[in-house]
Amino acid sequence: MISAVLTALLLPIAAVVGLAAPAQAATVTATFTKTQDWGTGFGGSWTVRNTGTTAITGWTLEWDFPAGTTVGSFWDAAITRSGDHYTARNLSWNGSLAPGASTTFGFNGTGSGSPSNCRINGAACDGSTPTDAPPSAPGTPVAGDVTNTSVRLSWTAATDDRGVKNYDVLRGGTRIATVTGTSYTNTGLTAGTTYSYTVVARDTADQTGPASAPVSVRTTGGDDGGGTPGDYVKLGYFTNWGVYGRNYHVKNLVTSGTAEKITHINYAFGNVQNGRCTIGDSYADYERAYTADLSVDGVADTWDQPLRGNFNQLRKLKEMYPDIKILWSFGGWTWSGGFTQAAANPEAFAESCYQLVEDPRWADVFDGIDLDWEYPNACGLTCDTSGPAAFRTLVQEVRERFGAGNLVTAAITADASDGGKIDAADYGGAAQYLDWYNVMTYDYFGAWAAQGPTAPHSPLTSYSGIPQAGFNSADAIAKLRAKGVPADKLLLGIGFYGRGWTGVTQSAPGGTATGAAPGTYEAGIEDYKVLKNSCPATGTVAGTAYAHCGTQWWSYDTPSTIASKMAWAKAQGLGGAFYWEFSGDTANGELATAVSNGLG
């Protein structure tokens, strides 16, 4: 996806990286030029030139970027990525170059690094005699199995033209081990202490490449143990439509034991219409009269009481559990279209939201607002072209209107692909105005791709064969942190449901399918409380369970995988976790319990 990145504000610079000094004998050379620079990113172009005496019919250009510098949108070439190694190939119309002819392709990048180890058709880009290039940077280490005194690190392999020999593991910039595989367990650590790790690859010529991006890990235990109980946000979504077909009410939070295991509730959803916050479902929200058997406190609503519905039930819940905070969430997949108009007048939007949330009839129920815009400057059910700064401006106005005494949060994309939705908006700049982000690290893959391949909808990490690079939780969290979002302002998302296909014969991920598996409310999706019995898990991949039963294939989280994800979230220093949504859990709150126990 090519996105406009403040084009009118960009200042071109004549910064030519010294990779190309064409030699007379070379057949083809390549020169890189940084055409624009806006601090956090840049525009770049490569010029491929035939310096020989005979025509060429195609070209392949390769280079490395240092960790933290990536290619986003691109044009006039096909660009692929493996780690920090990039490969660009000609398109059908610009592969043939006569002697002396040239062609140019371009891209937008993030970060500030410059390309290195450039090769064109296997030869050095400047026409000199090819030399052995150093390896690329390994993938960002992922921490797991964190204890008081140890942590296990794993990473995706680096690439090298002659093969990677081993990896140096660095802690705080000092090498602590050299290993041949892509994992290492560091022992002898101090409880309750934060450590920073990077990894460097070494090739068979003993050349070392650039370091991976760092990962910060805090061991458990110690005086604060990386967060005393109650420090972590444990948030669940309560949907207003759940009171209908699902027959799920606020009282279920009490009877399941879930209310004792959460710190926050997001009430979903309020609508966004004509750039304003509006009521989503007045009957469910504040009109429905509750009978005694469905009421939180066993007391029926009367015909003349000023507030009924979910809002009154949430008020009763807060009386029983006064530490629970409740936010009103606006937008969501269906109701995000109004955010485009809101971005055109963010002050009016903020005022409308404040007046609605602080309506005297229910002001005591809510402790703040959550904005679920799917997606700023990108496409969801509808497409937005408000520009990368629109989201930051909007949340700034909402924060100013709601003030420091209210919570202001946002649910955001977890698309960490190059040039994907995280790159489309200024989530780093907006973070200063928000208490936290609910990073929607689920729904990466599903039966909207009716023929497959089957894949976990909420992978924690990448894995061999994943259908789309950057579609996993670890990459999303790493990208947001690289953009300047503090780790403790990021919550890991968990789905209390599974996504599935039918017509599948292969048990392992990656199989073909014929369509969406049947679901209770919608094809291709089913609650955990159903799947745990109808299609029990048969394996795990990338930290998520999957199940093959008959011709159906499902992926979903279980108490076991949630425990592992919570350990990972703590190791990353995240602020906690959230889940969509309460009604998918069992009657005794198995998954909510796993989140709570995992965070401590």
N, C-alpha and C positions, 0 to 999 in steps of 0.2 A: 504494500500500500504506500503510495506517495502522498505525504502530507505536507501542507504549506507550513513552514516553521518561521513565522514572523519575517516573511520575506522582505517586507518594506524596511525592516530595521537592520538588515544584514549589511555589513560593510565588506566588500570584496577585498581580498589581499592577494598580493602576488607572491605566494609562498610556494615555491617549487622544491619538493623534497629531492635531494640529490641522489636519486636512484638510477638516473638515466643519463649516461654520457656515451651516446652511441658509438660503437667501434665500427670501423670501415668494413670489417669482414662479417659483421653480424647480419643475419637474415632478417630478424625482427627485434625491435626494442620496445620498451614501455616506459613512459614518464608519468609520474604522479604530480598533480597540482592541487593544492588546497585553495579552492576558489572563494570560500566564505568561512567566517569564524564568528560564532556567537557565544563563546565562552564555554558552554556545556556541550557544544557540538560544532559541526562544521559541514561544509559542502566540499566534495572532492571529485576529481575527474582523473581518469587515466587516458593517455593517448598512446595507441598502439601504432607503430610505424614500420613499414617494410623498408629496411635499409639495404636490402640485397639487390641482386640483378635479375631475379626470377620472381614470378608472382607466387603468393601463398594463398591457400584455399581455406584456411581456418587458423584460429589462435586460441590458446588457453593461457591465462595469466594467473599466477599464484603469488600470494604475499601473506605476511603475518602482521597482526596488530597486537600491541601490548594489552595485557588484561585491563579492562575498563574502557577500551575503545572498541566500538562495534559499528558495523554497517547496518543502516536502517533501510529506508526505501532506496531503490536503484532503478536505472533505466539504460536502455541501449546495450545491455549485456545480461546474461543469466549468471547470477552470483549465488554461490552456495558457501556454507560455513561448516567447519569441523573444529570445535574448540575456538582458538583464536587464529586459525588458518583459513584463508579465504581463497576461493577459486572462481574466476570469471571466465565465461566462454562466450564466443561470438554468437550473435543471432543469425538468422538465415540470410539477412541482407548485408551484413557488414563483416563477413568472414573472409571474403576474397579481397586481397590487396595487391595491386600492381606495384612494381618497384617504385619507390618514392612516395607511395600513397599512404594515408593514415586514416584512422578512425578514432573517435573519442566516446567513452561512456562515463556516466557519473553516478553519484550516490550521495545521500545524506548520512552522516555519521554522528555518533555520540562519543563523548570523551575528548581527549586532546592529543592522543598519540599519533605517531606517524608510521607508515608501513615500513616493513623490513623484510629481508630474505626474499626479494622479488625475483620471480622466474617467469619467463615467457616461452612457451613451447619447450619447457625443460631447460632452457639456457638462462644465464644471467640477463637481467633486463637491460643492463648497460652495454651488452655485447661482449663483455669480457669472458674469459675462460670460466666455466661453471665451477663453483666451489661447493663444498658440502655445507648446506644450511643447518643452523641449529634447530632444535625441536621447537614446537609451539608451546604455549602455556597450557598446563593441565587445567581441567575444570575446577571450579571453586570447591574446596573440600567440604564434605558434608559430615557433621558430627553425629555420633550415635553411641549408645551404650555408655552414657556418661555416669560416672560414679564419683565418690568423694576423691578418689586418687587416680582416676584413669579416664581416657576418652578414646574412642575408636574413630579414626578419620578414613574417609573413602573419597575418591575423586574419579572423574572420567579421564581416560588416557589422553596424553599428548600425541601429536602426530609428528613424523619426521620422515624425510625421503629415504633414509637408510635404516630406520628403526630406532626405537627408544630402548636404551640399555637399562636405566634405572631412574629413580626419583629421589631428590633430596627433600626431606621434610624439615621445615624451618619453624621454630617457635620464637616469636618476638624478633624475627630476623636472623636468628642463630640456628645453624643446622644441628638437628638433634638425631637424625637417622638418615640412612640411605637404604631404600628398599627396591626390589625388582617389580613388585606388584603395584596395584592401585589402592592399597589400604595400609593403615598402620595404626597400632594401638600404643598410645603414649601413657606410660605408667609412672608411678612415683610423684604424682602431682599433689598439690595442697588443696584441702577441702575449702569450698567457698571462694575460689580464686578464679579470675578471668584470664584466659590465655588466648593469644592470637596466632593462627597457623597459616602458612602458605606452603605451596609445593612447587618445586622446580624440576623439570625433566632434563635428563642427560642422554645424548645419543651415543652411538657406537664409536664416534670419533672423540668422545669426551667433551663435546661442546654442550654447554647449558643454555637453555632457552629462557624466556621471560617467566617470572613467577606468576602463579595463579592469583586470583583475587583472594583476599584474606577471609578467614572465618573466625569469629570470636566465640569462644566456648567458656562457660562457667561451670566448674565442678560443683557437685552437690555438697551439702553439709556446710560446716563452718558456722560462723556467727549468724549469717543471714541465709546461707544455703542457696544463694541465687534467687531468693524470694521467699519470705515466710508465708505460711498459709494465709490466704486472703489478699495477697499482693497481686495475684493474677486475675485478669478479667475472664469470667466464665459466663458467656452471653449466649442466650438462645433467642430465636425468632418465634414470636407468636403471631399467627396469621388470622386476620379477622374473618376470612372465609372458612376457616377450619371449623367454625361452630355449626356449619351446615352439614354437608355429606359426611365429613369426617367425625362429626359429633365430638369434637375436642374443645374443651372449655378451660377457662382459667383454673377451675377446681381441679382438673387433671394434674396440674403442676403440684398440687398439694398431695393428692392421693397416690401419685407415682413416687413421691419423695424427691422430685426434681427441684422443688422450690428451695430445699435446704442446700442445694449443690450449685446454685447459680448466684452470680453477683448482679447481673443486668439482664433486662429483657428489651428486645427491639419489637415494638408493635408494628406489624406490617399489614397494609400500607395505607398511608395517606396519598391522595392523588396530587399530581402537578398538572394544572390546567391553565392555559393562557398565561403561563409564566407565574402562577400563584400556587401556594399550598391550599388544598381543598380537602374536604372530607372524602374518604374512600367509600365507606358503606355505613350510612347513618344508622340503619337498623341494627347491624351487628355492633357498631361502635358504641352507641349510647341510647338506643330506643328499645331494644328487646327486653321484655320483662322475664326475669329469671325465676324459676320455681325453686323451692327450698332444696330439692334433691340435687339440683345442678349448681347451686350457689356455693361460693367458697366457704361461707360461715354457716350454711344451713338455713339461712333466713331468706324468705321469698321477697321479691320486689313488690312494692305496692303500686297501684295505678297512678298515684299522684306524686310519686317521688321525683325530684328534679333530675336525677341522673340514673340511667339504667345501663343495660348492655355490658359489653366487655370493659368499658371504662370504669364502671362501678365495681365490677368484679376485680379489676386490677387494683382499685382503691382498697378493697377488702383484703386482697393479697398483701399489699404493703402494710396494712395494719397488723397482719400476722407475722410478716417478715420485713421489718422496717429497714433492713440494710439493703434490700433489693432496690436498684435504680431502674427506671423505665424510660426508654427513649421512644419517641414516635418517629417511625421511619417513613420517608416520603419517596415515591418513585417506583423503583423496581422495574422488572423487565417490561411489563405492560404499560406502566404509567410514567415512563421516562421522557416521552415525547415533549412534554411541556417545559423541560429544562432548557431547551433551545431559546424559547422566549424569555425564560427566567434569566438566562445569561445576558440577554440584551438590556435588562433592567434589574441588576442584582439587588439594588437597594429596595425596590418595590417588592421583589420576591422575598427578601429577608423579613421585611415588615409584615407581609401577609402570613408568613410561617409563624412569626412570633405571636401575632394576634390570635392565630388558631390554636397553637400549642398552649398559650397562656389564657385561653378562654376561661373565665371565672368558674364555669361549670365543671371543669376538669383540670384546672391548672395544678392542683396538688397531686394529680396522678403522675404527671410527667416531669422528668428530671433533665430533659434536653431533647435534642433532635438529631436524627440520623438521615443523611442524604444518600440516596441510592440511585445515582445517575448512571444509566447503562446505555451509551457511554459518552463521556465528553470528547468532542472532536473526533468521533469514530462512530461506527455503526453497531446497533443492537437490533431491536425490533424496528427502529427508525434510525436514520443517520443524522449526526450533528456535525456542523462545520463552523462552530463558534470560534475555533482557534485554540492553540495549546494553553493560552493564558486564561481562558474563560472559567475553568474550574477553580483555579486559585482565586480569582476575583470574586466568584460567587461565594465560596466558603469564607473568605475574608469578611464580606458583608454580613453573612449569617452570624459569624462569631461576634462581630461588633454589635449586632442587634441583640443577641442572646446574652452577651456578657460572660464574664468569667465564672459566674455562679451556676451556669447551665453547662451540661455536656453537649458538645458538638462533634459528631463523628461522621464517617462516610464509608459506605460499602463500595469497593472499587474492583476493577478488573484484575485478573491474575495472569493475563496474557503477556508473557515475557519474551515472545518471539521477536526477532530483529524487526524493528519498525512496526511492532504490534501496538496493542491498545495502551500498554503502560507508557510507551514512547510518545503517544499522541497528546498527552496532557501533562501539565506541570504538577505532578503529584509531590515532587520534592518541595517545591515552593509553597504548596498549599498546606503541607504537614504542620507548619508552625501555628496554624489557626485551628487545628483539630486535636481532640484528645486522643483519637486513634483511628486507624483504618481497619475495617473488616475486609480482609483480602479474600476474594471469593475463589479459593483454591479448590474448585470442583467444577463439574460440567465441562471438563476439557474435551472429553470424547463421549460420544453417544450415538444412538441409532438414527440421528438425523443423517449420518452417513450409513444409509440402509444396508449396503453391502459390506460394511466393515472398513478396515480391519477392526476386530474386537480389541478394546483397550480399556484400561481402568479410567473411570471418569475423574478420579481425584488422586493422581499419582503424586507421592511425596517427592520423588526424585526422577530423573530421566532413567531410561533403561534401553538396552539394545532392542531396536525395532519400534521405538515409540513413534507414532505416526507424524508428530509435529514437534520440532525442536522448540524449546522454550515453554512448552505446555506442561509444566509441573510446578509444584509448590516451591521447591528449593530455588529454582531459577527466578520465580516471581519475587520471592523475598529478597534474594540477592540483588536483583535489578532495582527494586525499590530502595534498598539500603544504599546502593551505589548512587542513586539519585538524591541522596541526602535525607531520607526518611529514617529517623531513629528506630532502632530495633524494637524498643519498648512501646512504640506507637503502632506496631503491626500485630494484628491478631490472625492466627491461622484458622482457615475455614474448614469445617467438617460437614459433610452431607449425611443426614440421617435417612438416606434412601440409596437405592442403587439404580444404575442404568443398564439396559440389557438389549440383546439381539435374539432373534430366532433364526432357525435354519443353519445353525452352527454345528459342525462336526468336530472341530478341534478344541481340545480342552485348554491348551495354553493360549495366552493372548496372541493376537495377530491373525486369527482365523477369519474366513469369509462368512457372510451372513446373507439372509434374504430379506430382512426387514426388522422392525422393532418387535421386541417381545411384548406379549400382552401385559397390561398393567391395570390395577384397580380403577384408577382415575384417568390415566393417559398411557397410551402405548409407549413402551420403551423406558418407563420409570415405575418404581415400586418402593414402598416403605421398607425400612430395615425390619420392622416387626413382622412383616409378611415373609420377606426373603430368607430370614434366618431359619425358617421352617420349610418353606416351599422349595428353596434352592440353596442348601447350605454351602458354605465356602469350601472349595477344593484346592485352593492354592493362594499364594500372595505374589504380587509383583509391584515393585517400586513403592513398597510400604502400604499397599492397599490389597484387600482380599478380592478374589474373583471366584466364580462358581460356574461349573458346567453341569447342567442337568437336562438330560434328554437332548433336545435340539436348541435349548436356550443357554445363553451365556450372559452372566451378570457380573458387575463389579460394585463393591460397596465396602464401607468400613465396618469393622467389628470392634467389640471391646478391646481385643488384642491389638489390632492395628492402630486404634485410637491411642492406646497406651504408648505405643512406639512414636506416634506423631507428637504426642504431648512431651515426651522426653526430648524429641528433636527441637520442639518449639522452645523449651526451657534452655537447651544447650545453645540455641541461637540468641538467647536473651530477649525473646519476644514478649509482648505484653500479656499474652494469654491466647485464648481461642474462642471461637463462636461457632454456632451450628444452625443449619437450616434443615428442618425446623422441628419444634417439639413433638408434633403429632406423629412423626415417623418413628419415634422411639417405642419401646415396649411399655406395657402397663406399669412395670416397676422401674422404668427409667434406666435401662442397662447402659445406653450410650452416654447419657448425661452423667451417670456415675463414673464411667470410664474417663470422661473429660475432667471431671472434678478430681478424681483420684490421681490422674496422671499429672495434673498441674500442682496438686498438693494444697 
